[in-house]
Amino acid sequence: MIREVANLTIIDGSEVAFLAAVEQAVPLFKAAKGCTAMRLEKVIETPNLYRLIVLWETLDDHNVTFRNSEDFQKWRALAGPYFSKAPDVDHSEIIVAGFD
């Protein structure tokens, strides 16, 4: 399982519209090949910073299949106008599974 974390810094005053855009985009992620979960978290210490966390079966499901899809373009059209800078994205995988 691959965990994508995208740090999204949004434009001041756009929170309501940004959150509505992310809500609209949920079905795009749900329909994506290999996408098993998606959520958005707000960073408490940093105003306007959010973390989009998406679980993928494989790295290629995100970097190849989804990124080259029409649904990715729809996602960026919905949420992209609210980004104040390009998202900072990385991927990780579990090495030690302590507990849930």
Secondary structure, DSSP 8 states (H G I E B T S, - for coil): -EEEEEEEEB-TT-HHHHHHHHHHHHHHHHHSTTEEEEEEEE-SSSTTEEEEEEEESSHHIIIIIITTSHHHHHHHHHHGGGBSS--EEEEE--S-----
